[in-house]
Amino acid sequence: MTINRRSSKRISTTLLKTSAKSSNDKLQRATKKQKLTTTKKKSHWSRPGVEAAARLVSSSSSTLNKNIKSWNTALSNYESMIKAKGNTKLYNLDQQRRLIAQQWREDYIQNEECNMSKDQLLNVIIPWKFGKGKPRNALKPLLQSNKEGDVTRASMLAFNFAESSLANNTNNEDGDVNHVQEAIKALCQLSGVGPATASAVLSAYCPQSFAFMDDEVIECLYEAKRGYTLKIYLAVNGRCVDIAEGLNGASGGGSSGGWTPADVAKALWTVATMSARNDEVGLCKVFGD
């Protein structure tokens, strides 16, 4: 078959466009991959210690395997920082939160449904959240106004969506985000409960899909002004999911290894708290300085 000059030119142009598109696609994938584990450097931080959390995150995906020790050390110091932040009271609340989450999980396994009680919300989740961050006592009357049945229904619905987030744990990001979003929205139906409080519940129940919305974690991972909206939570939680997957890949456990989004948030909060408390010994252990 004879190919004239005009046809040859069209073929060459098509090949060039295809090659350029392929190169552009590769560049976009590489850029996206790097964004998963890097954080934009801000001119200032509104929360003390966040610069240390940003340092922990600020490694490219190609060097995560070198930083896995730093992340592991940070996470291993979480309980000691809980004690340093709030003494025995906060530590006990942290343990109680972990235990009631285990009970929720056991109830779900046995009955295929579970729920949070109003007492657990008011006397464990809220004091834990206020002790770990900034107390917002103006919310207490609103929280107390919720009826037991309302808390039961909202938490049952939220936990069902959380279970769906695990069942649909695939590369379909839109599907996963939808279940996370709906779980948060279910708890936000309660008076005085916003995305941050909802994340305090769901990160305990389903740490594989949810991180807790600590101020320090938002400040570290969200590039714009810190806030507490659902949109911001989904963005921050998505970053925690991506970092957890990277850490699991670097440690040889695959994307579904031991690190969870909740673990990532804990590690970031831990190093930020170390820095805020001028714990130079702890920071040296984390970063190997």
C-alpha positions in Angstrom: 0.0 0.0 0.0 1.3 3.4 -1.0 1.2 6.2 1.5 1.3 9.8 0.1 3.0 12.7 1.8 -0.3 14.2 3.2 -1.3 10.8 4.8 2.2 10.4 6.1 2.1 13.9 7.7 -1.3 13.1 9.3 0.0 9.8 10.7 3.1 11.6 12.1 1.0 14.3 13.7 -1.3 11.7 15.3 1.7 9.8 16.7 3.1 12.9 18.1 -0.2 13.9 19.8 -0.5 10.3 21.2 3.0 10.4 22.6 2.5 13.8 24.1 -0.8 12.7 25.7 0.9 9.6 27.1 3.8 11.7 28.6 1.3 14.2 30.0 -0.7 11.4 31.6 2.4 10.0 33.2 3.4 13.4 34.5 0.0 14.0 36.0 0.1 10.6 37.7 3.5 11.3 39.1 2.5 14.7 40.3 -0.6 13.3 42.0 1.4 10.6 43.7 3.9 13.1 45.1 1.0 15.3 46.4 -0.2 12.4 48.4 2.7 12.6 50.8 3.8 16.2 50.7 2.3 19.2 52.3 2.5 22.8 51.2 4.7 25.0 53.4 2.7 27.8 55.0 4.2 31.1 56.0 2.9 30.6 59.5 1.0 28.1 61.6 -1.9 29.0 63.8 -1.4 26.0 66.1 1.8 25.4 68.0 3.9 22.5 67.0 2.4 21.9 63.6 5.8 22.6 61.9 7.0 19.2 63.3 3.9 17.4 61.8 4.6 19.1 58.5 8.2 17.9 58.6 7.0 14.3 59.1 4.7 14.6 56.1 7.2 16.5 53.9 8.8 13.6 52.2 8.2 12.4 48.6 6.6 9.0 47.9 10.0 7.8 46.8 11.5 8.3 50.3 8.6 7.0 52.4 10.5 3.8 53.0 13.3 5.8 54.7 10.8 7.6 56.9 8.8 4.6 58.0 10.9 4.5 61.2 10.0 8.1 62.0 6.3 7.4 61.5 6.4 4.3 63.6 8.3 6.1 66.4 5.8 9.0 66.4 2.8 6.6 66.6 4.4 4.6 69.4 4.6 7.8 71.5 0.9 8.6 71.1 -0.1 7.4 74.6 2.7 9.2 76.3 1.7 12.4 74.7 -1.9 11.8 75.7 -0.7 11.6 79.3 1.5 14.7 78.9 -1.4 16.7 77.4 -4.1 15.8 79.9 -2.6 13.7 82.6 -4.4 10.6 83.8 -7.9 11.9 83.1 -7.4 12.2 79.3 -5.5 8.9 79.2 -8.4 7.2 80.9 -10.9 8.8 78.5 -8.7 7.6 75.6 -8.8 4.1 76.9 -12.6 4.2 77.5 -13.1 5.5 74.0 -11.1 2.5 72.7 -13.1 0.0 74.8 -16.5 1.3 73.8 -15.4 1.2 70.1 -14.4 -2.5 70.7 -17.9 -3.1 72.2 -19.6 -1.4 69.2 -17.5 -3.7 66.9 -18.5 -6.8 68.8 -22.1 -5.8 68.8 -22.0 -5.4 65.0 -20.3 -8.8 64.5 -23.0 -10.5 66.6 -26.1 -8.6 65.5 -25.1 -6.9 62.2 -25.9 -3.6 63.8 -24.7 -1.4 66.7 -25.1 2.1 68.1 -23.7 4.7 70.4 -25.6 5.6 73.6 -26.2 9.2 74.7 -24.1 8.5 77.8 -21.2 7.4 75.7 -21.4 10.5 73.6 -21.7 12.9 76.5 -19.3 11.2 79.0 -16.6 9.7 76.9 -16.5 11.1 73.3 -17.1 14.8 74.1 -14.8 15.0 77.2 -12.1 13.1 75.2 -12.4 15.5 72.3 -12.4 18.6 74.5 -9.5 17.3 76.5 -7.4 16.6 73.4 -8.2 19.9 71.7 -10.0 23.1 72.6 -13.1 22.8 74.8 -16.2 24.3 73.3 -18.5 24.4 76.3 -21.1 26.4 74.4 -22.0 23.2 72.6 -22.9 21.3 75.8 -26.5 22.4 76.0 -27.1 21.4 72.4 -25.5 18.1 72.9 -27.5 17.4 76.0 -30.7 18.3 74.2 -30.4 15.2 72.0 -32.8 12.4 72.9 -31.5 8.8 73.5 -33.5 7.6 70.5 -32.0 10.3 68.2 -28.4 9.3 69.2 -29.2 5.6 68.7 -30.7 6.1 65.2 -28.0 8.6 64.0 -25.1 6.4 65.2 -26.6 3.2 63.8 -27.0 4.8 60.4 -23.4 6.2 60.6 -22.0 2.9 61.6 -23.8 1.2 58.7 -22.2 3.7 56.3 -18.8 3.1 57.9 -19.2 -0.7 57.3 -20.0 0.1 53.7 -16.8 2.1 53.4 -14.9 -1.1 54.3 -17.0 -3.3 52.0 -16.3 -1.0 49.1 -12.6 -0.5 49.8 -11.5 -0.4 46.1 -9.8 2.0 43.8 -13.1 3.7 43.2 -12.4 6.8 45.2 -15.8 8.4 44.6 -17.5 5.4 46.0 -15.4 5.3 49.1 -15.7 9.0 49.8 -19.5 8.8 49.4 -19.7 6.3 52.3 -17.4 8.3 54.5 -19.3 11.5 53.7 -22.7 9.9 54.5 -21.5 8.5 57.8 -20.3 11.9 58.9 -23.6 13.5 57.7 -25.6 10.9 59.6 -24.0 12.0 63.0 -24.2 15.6 62.1 -28.0 15.3 62.3 -27.6 15.5 66.1 -27.6 18.9 67.8 -24.2 20.2 68.6 -22.4 17.6 66.4 -20.3 18.7 63.5 -17.8 16.9 61.3 -15.1 17.1 64.0 -17.2 15.4 66.7 -18.5 12.9 64.2 -14.9 12.0 63.3 -14.2 11.5 67.0 -16.8 8.8 67.0 -16.1 7.2 63.6 -12.3 7.2 63.9 -12.8 5.0 67.0 -15.3 2.7 65.4 -13.7 2.4 61.9 -10.1 3.6 61.9 -9.5 2.0 58.5 -11.7 4.7 56.9 -11.7 7.7 59.3 -9.2 10.0 60.8 -9.9 12.2 63.8 -10.2 15.9 62.8 -7.5 17.3 65.2 -6.7 21.0 64.7 -3.1 20.1 64.2 -3.9 17.5 61.5 -6.1 20.0 59.6 -3.5 22.7 59.9 -0.8 20.3 58.6 -2.7 18.7 55.7 -5.2 21.3 54.5 -3.5 24.0 52.4 -6.2 26.7 52.9 -7.4 28.3 56.2 -8.2 25.8 58.9 -11.9 25.0 59.2 -14.4 22.4 60.4 -16.7 21.8 57.4 -17.5 18.5 55.8 -15.6 19.6 52.7 -12.5 20.2 54.7 -12.8 17.0 56.7 -13.1 14.9 53.5 -10.0 16.6 52.0 -8.0 16.0 55.2 -9.3 12.5 55.6 -8.4 11.7 52.0 -4.8 12.9 52.7 -4.6 10.6 55.7 -5.9 7.6 53.6 -3.3 8.3 50.9 -0.5 8.6 53.5 -1.6 5.4 55.2 -1.5 3.5 51.9 2.0 4.9 51.1 3.3 3.8 54.5 1.8 0.4 54.2 3.4 0.0 50.8 6.8 1.2 52.1 6.7 -1.2 55.0 6.0 -4.1 52.7 2.4 -4.7 53.9 0.6 -3.5 50.8 -2.0 -0.8 50.7 -4.1 -2.7 53.2 -1.3 -3.2 55.8 -1.2 -2.0 59.4 -1.4 1.8 59.0 -4.8 3.3 59.0 -6.0 6.9 58.4 -6.6 7.2 62.2 -3.0 6.1 62.8 -1.7 8.8 60.5 -3.6 11.5 62.3 -2.4 10.2 65.7 1.2 10.3 64.6 0.8 13.9 63.3 -0.9 15.0 66.5 1.8 13.3 68.5 4.8 15.1 66.9 2.9 18.4 66.9 2.2 18.0 70.7 5.9 17.1 71.3 7.0 20.2 69.5 4.5 22.4 71.3 5.8 21.1 74.6 9.4 21.6 73.6 10.0 17.8 73.9 13.4 17.9 72.1 14.3 14.3 73.3 11.1 12.9 71.8 11.5 14.8 68.6 15.1 13.6 68.3 13.9 10.0 68.6 11.3 10.6 65.9 13.5 12.3 63.3 16.8 10.8 64.3 18.5 14.2 64.8 
